[in-house]
Structures are given as structure tokens and as C-alpha cells.
């Protein structure tokens, strides 16, 4: 089943709140926390950056908040 725009906005908000803790998060752990697949998280991460949530990725492909663009 395909999601809708409202659900996507809510998911992106959830992801933003999660990464603001400053800890490293794998795509799998993010997927578990918001109830979607890793593939969905992989697609969502660029949208976060488009919204000004800047992420940094380590060599294990984990992400955390780098900063917020104003």
C-alpha cells in the first residue's frame, strides 16, 4: 500500500526528532522506530536534508545530526 503525503510529513518529523538526540542511528534502527522499511528510510534521508536537517554519515552507514540549516 502506498503512503500519502501527510503520513510522509509525519514520518519525516519523527525522523527529525530522532536524529536530534545527537546519537548515531543505522537505517535499520530508524526504520524500526518509525515502522517502515530500510528502503523507505534510504529514500527519506535526502528529503530531510532538503528540509534543512543536515546529516553526517560514518563509515558504517550510520547517520546523526550534523546541524540545521536556517
VMD Tcl script that draws the C-alpha trace (Angstrom):
set ca {
  {0.00 0.00 0.00}
  {1.31 3.42 -0.90}
  {1.56 6.12 1.74}
  {0.15 9.60 1.47}
  {1.80 12.99 1.78}
  {0.52 13.58 5.31}
  {1.99 10.26 6.50}
  {5.29 11.12 4.86}
  {5.41 14.54 6.53}
  {4.70 12.91 9.88}
  {7.41 10.30 9.28}
  {9.95 12.96 8.33}
  {9.06 14.86 11.51}
  {9.57 11.69 13.55}
  {12.95 11.10 11.91}
  {13.98 14.69 12.62}
  {13.10 14.28 16.29}
  {15.01 11.00 16.50}
  {18.27 12.28 14.98}
  {18.23 15.40 17.14}
  {19.48 13.29 20.05}
  {22.99 13.51 18.56}
  {23.49 9.72 18.59}
  {24.43 7.52 15.64}
  {21.48 5.68 14.05}
  {21.53 2.91 11.48}
  {18.92 2.90 8.74}
  {17.57 -0.32 10.26}
  {17.09 1.25 13.68}
  {15.42 4.31 12.16}
  {13.12 2.04 10.15}
  {12.17 0.11 13.29}
  {11.47 3.29 15.23}
  {9.10 4.75 12.64}
  {7.64 1.47 11.37}
  {8.79 1.46 7.76}
  {11.33 -0.45 5.65}
  {15.02 0.41 5.33}
  {14.36 1.25 1.69}
  {11.87 3.92 2.78}
  {14.43 5.38 5.19}
  {17.03 5.38 2.41}
  {14.62 7.44 0.29}
  {13.60 9.72 3.18}
  {17.07 10.85 4.26}
  {17.59 13.16 1.25}
  {14.20 14.75 1.97}
  {15.38 15.59 5.48}
  {18.38 17.40 4.05}
  {16.12 19.24 1.59}
  {14.20 20.43 4.67}
  {17.39 21.72 6.31}
  {18.17 18.77 8.58}
  {21.84 18.21 7.81}
  {23.12 14.71 8.50}
  {26.57 13.18 8.64}
  {27.25 9.54 7.81}
  {30.02 7.38 9.26}
  {31.89 4.51 7.61}
  {29.28 2.05 8.93}
  {26.49 3.97 7.13}
  {25.02 5.25 10.39}
  {23.71 8.81 10.46}
  {23.38 11.53 13.05}
  {22.51 15.18 13.10}
  {25.24 17.46 11.80}
  {23.23 20.64 12.15}
  {20.21 22.58 10.97}
  {20.23 24.97 8.07}
  {18.25 28.12 8.79}
}
mol new
graphics top color blue
foreach p $ca { graphics top sphere $p radius 0.5 }
foreach p [lrange $ca 0 end-1] q [lrange $ca 1 end] { graphics top cylinder $p $q radius 0.2 }
display resetview
